Amino acid sequence: MIFAKPTPKGTGAEFWGDCNDLESLYGTMSKLAEPSNLSNSYARNEQLLTIIPYDLRHAYQEERLIGHYILNGVDTYTTYYGFRADWITILYTISALRYNAGMTATNELDQSNLLQFEHWTRKALHMFDSKGAYAIEQFINGRIDVSSKYVYLIHQELIQRYYSMKPNKTRFRSIPQLLISMGYGKKLEAFINQVELEAKSLGCTIDDLEYDDITSIIW
């Protein structure tokens, strides 16, 4: 079974499991990212839903976090593998997975993997700060529109704003308002207009637009 805990500064969560746990979760995520005939699917599937699976795959390939002394029963230890993801990406990923699961055949294992991922996200939120977690957990599979063709760019804009803030409980508790600010209304309309103008000026589509990678992350 996987488990999760918040990163030291509360930027996101660390997800841990043995190779079988993580590979199973990866299988479910990959399966749910496959449908290409869904409306506006490129931004959701080929862009947004490649972020966590990428690190998940590298985790069970022993290329991310490794814990050799994870307690697994009475006086028994095992090696677990893990990866980190920020809260914004975790919440967007959960909504995208559930959106696709509503239009894709899933089995008991897929549902179990999704429930575990959501359960441990909620647990990790509360481990860091229960006061903030009560508001943030309302966005676990809710209140995030992943059907928009702008979803990946909206996610990237939120990530840039999130990382520009000092990593502490104040930033953590600001996550709901951050998500709401790009959920609807004039700020979202202005952002979409800006995206369309930039794509037009560059002679490309919005799918070709990219934000600069954030290389220095205080987890």
C-alpha positions as CSV (number, residue, x, y, z in Angstrom):
1,M,0.0,0.0,0.0
2,I,1.2,3.5,-0.8
3,F,1.4,6.2,1.8
4,A,2.1,9.9,1.7
5,K,3.4,12.7,3.9
6,P,3.9,16.4,3.4
7,T,7.2,17.7,2.2
8,P,9.3,19.6,4.8
9,K,8.1,23.1,3.9
10,G,4.6,22.0,2.9
11,T,5.1,22.7,-0.8
12,G,3.5,19.4,-1.6
13,A,3.5,15.7,-0.7
14,E,5.8,12.8,-0.9
15,F,4.2,9.5,-2.1
16,W,5.9,6.3,-1.1
17,G,5.4,2.6,-1.9
18,D,7.2,-0.5,-3.0
19,C,7.8,-1.1,-6.7
20,N,4.5,-3.1,-7.1
21,D,2.5,-0.3,-5.4
22,L,3.9,2.4,-7.6
23,E,3.8,0.5,-10.8
24,S,0.2,-0.4,-10.2
25,L,-0.7,3.3,-9.6
26,Y,1.3,4.3,-12.7
27,G,-0.7,1.7,-14.7
28,T,-4.0,3.2,-13.6
29,M,-2.9,6.8,-14.4
30,S,-1.5,5.8,-17.8
31,K,-4.7,4.0,-18.6
32,L,-6.8,7.0,-17.7
33,A,-4.6,9.4,-19.7
34,E,-4.9,7.3,-22.9
35,P,-8.3,8.4,-24.3
36,S,-7.7,10.8,-27.2
37,N,-11.3,11.1,-28.4
38,L,-12.5,13.1,-25.5
39,S,-13.3,16.8,-25.9
40,N,-10.3,19.1,-25.4
41,S,-8.2,16.1,-24.3
42,Y,-4.8,17.2,-25.4
43,A,-4.2,19.7,-22.6
44,R,-5.6,17.3,-20.0
45,N,-4.2,14.0,-21.1
46,E,-1.0,14.6,-23.1
47,Q,0.1,17.6,-21.0
48,L,-1.4,17.7,-17.5
49,L,-1.6,13.9,-17.0
50,T,2.0,13.3,-17.9
51,I,3.5,15.3,-15.0
52,I,2.9,13.0,-12.0
53,P,3.1,9.7,-14.0
54,Y,6.6,10.8,-15.2
55,D,7.9,11.1,-11.7
56,L,5.9,8.0,-10.6
57,R,7.6,5.9,-13.2
58,H,11.1,7.2,-12.3
59,A,10.3,6.5,-8.7
60,Y,9.7,2.7,-9.1
61,Q,12.7,2.7,-11.5
62,E,14.8,3.8,-8.4
63,E,15.5,7.2,-9.9
64,R,13.8,9.4,-7.3
65,L,13.4,9.1,-3.5
66,I,14.6,5.9,-1.8
67,G,14.0,4.8,1.8
68,H,15.8,1.7,2.8
69,Y,14.5,1.5,6.4
70,I,10.7,1.9,6.1
71,L,9.0,0.0,9.0
72,N,6.8,-2.7,7.5
73,G,5.5,-4.7,10.5
74,V,7.0,-5.6,13.8
75,D,10.7,-5.0,13.7
76,T,10.7,-5.5,9.9
77,Y,12.0,-3.0,7.4
78,T,11.7,-2.8,3.7
79,T,12.8,-0.5,0.9
80,Y,10.3,2.0,-0.4
81,Y,10.5,4.3,-3.4
82,G,8.9,7.8,-3.6
83,F,8.5,11.0,-5.5
84,R,7.4,14.6,-4.7
85,A,4.6,16.6,-6.2
86,D,3.3,20.1,-5.4
87,W,-0.3,20.5,-4.1
88,I,-1.5,22.3,-7.2
89,T,-0.4,19.6,-9.5
90,I,-1.8,16.9,-7.2
91,L,-5.2,18.5,-7.1
92,Y,-5.4,19.1,-10.8
93,T,-4.2,15.5,-11.5
94,I,-6.9,14.0,-9.3
95,S,-9.6,16.0,-11.0
96,A,-8.3,15.1,-14.4
97,L,-8.1,11.4,-13.5
98,R,-11.6,11.4,-12.2
99,Y,-12.9,13.3,-15.2
100,N,-11.5,10.7,-17.5
101,A,-12.6,7.8,-15.3
102,G,-16.1,8.9,-15.8
103,M,-15.8,8.2,-19.5
104,T,-13.4,5.2,-19.4
105,A,-14.0,1.6,-18.3
106,T,-12.2,1.0,-15.0
107,N,-11.9,-2.0,-12.8
108,E,-11.6,-2.6,-9.0
109,L,-7.8,-2.1,-9.1
110,D,-8.1,1.2,-10.9
111,Q,-10.7,2.5,-8.4
112,S,-8.6,1.2,-5.5
113,N,-5.6,3.1,-6.8
114,L,-7.6,6.3,-7.3
115,L,-9.1,6.1,-3.8
116,Q,-5.7,5.5,-2.2
117,F,-4.1,8.4,-4.0
118,E,-7.0,10.7,-2.9
119,H,-7.0,9.3,0.7
120,W,-3.3,9.9,1.2
121,T,-3.5,13.3,-0.4
122,R,-6.1,14.2,2.2
123,K,-4.0,12.6,5.0
124,A,-0.9,14.5,3.9
125,L,-2.8,17.8,3.8
126,H,-3.9,17.4,7.4
127,M,-0.4,16.2,8.5
128,F,1.0,19.6,7.5
129,D,-1.8,21.9,8.7
130,S,-5.3,20.8,9.5
131,K,-6.7,24.3,9.5
132,G,-5.6,24.9,6.0
133,A,-6.4,21.3,4.9
134,Y,-10.1,21.6,5.7
135,A,-10.4,24.2,2.9
136,I,-8.0,22.6,0.5
137,E,-9.6,19.2,0.6
138,Q,-12.8,20.6,-0.9
139,F,-10.8,20.7,-4.1
140,I,-10.0,16.9,-4.1
141,N,-12.0,15.8,-7.1
142,G,-14.1,19.0,-7.1
143,R,-14.3,22.7,-8.0
144,I,-11.5,22.4,-10.6
145,D,-12.5,22.6,-14.3
146,V,-10.3,20.2,-16.3
147,S,-12.5,20.2,-19.4
148,S,-11.2,23.5,-20.7
149,K,-8.7,23.5,-23.5
150,Y,-6.7,26.0,-21.5
151,V,-6.4,23.7,-18.4
152,Y,-2.7,23.0,-18.8
153,L,-1.8,26.6,-19.2
154,I,-4.0,27.6,-16.3
155,H,-2.2,24.9,-14.2
156,Q,1.2,26.3,-15.3
157,E,0.2,29.8,-14.4
158,L,-1.0,28.7,-11.0
159,I,2.3,26.9,-10.4
160,Q,4.3,30.0,-11.3
161,R,2.2,32.0,-8.8
162,Y,2.4,29.3,-6.1
163,Y,6.2,28.9,-6.3
164,S,6.7,32.7,-6.2
165,M,5.3,32.8,-2.7
166,K,7.3,32.0,0.5
167,P,7.0,28.3,1.4
168,N,5.1,28.3,4.7
169,K,1.6,27.8,6.2
170,T,0.4,31.1,4.9
171,R,1.1,30.0,1.3
172,F,-0.5,26.6,2.1
173,R,-3.6,28.3,3.4
174,S,-3.8,30.5,0.3
175,I,-4.2,27.5,-2.1
176,P,-8.0,27.7,-2.2
177,Q,-8.1,31.3,-3.1
178,L,-5.4,30.8,-5.7
179,L,-7.4,28.0,-7.3
180,I,-10.6,30.1,-7.2
181,S,-8.8,33.1,-8.8
182,M,-8.4,31.1,-12.0
183,G,-11.6,29.1,-11.8
184,Y,-14.0,31.7,-13.4
185,G,-14.6,35.4,-13.8
186,K,-12.7,38.4,-15.2
187,K,-9.2,37.2,-14.1
188,L,-9.7,33.9,-16.0
189,E,-11.1,35.8,-19.1
190,A,-8.1,38.1,-19.1
191,F,-5.7,35.2,-18.9
192,I,-7.4,33.4,-21.8
193,N,-7.3,36.6,-23.9
194,Q,-3.6,37.0,-23.1
195,V,-2.9,33.4,-24.1
196,E,-4.8,33.8,-27.4
197,L,-2.9,37.0,-28.2
198,E,0.4,35.4,-27.5
199,A,-0.3,32.4,-29.6
200,K,-1.4,34.7,-32.5
201,S,1.7,36.8,-32.2
202,L,4.0,33.8,-32.3
203,G,2.1,32.1,-35.1
204,C,1.3,29.0,-33.1
205,T,-1.5,27.2,-31.3
206,I,-2.0,27.4,-27.5
207,D,-0.8,23.9,-27.3
208,D,2.7,25.1,-28.3
209,L,2.9,27.7,-25.5
210,E,5.2,26.7,-22.6
211,Y,6.2,28.3,-19.3
212,D,9.9,28.2,-18.2
213,D,10.7,25.3,-16.0
214,I,11.1,26.0,-12.3
215,T,14.5,24.6,-11.4
216,S,14.8,25.7,-7.8
217,I,12.0,24.3,-5.6
218,I,12.0,24.5,-1.8
219,W,10.1,21.4,-0.9
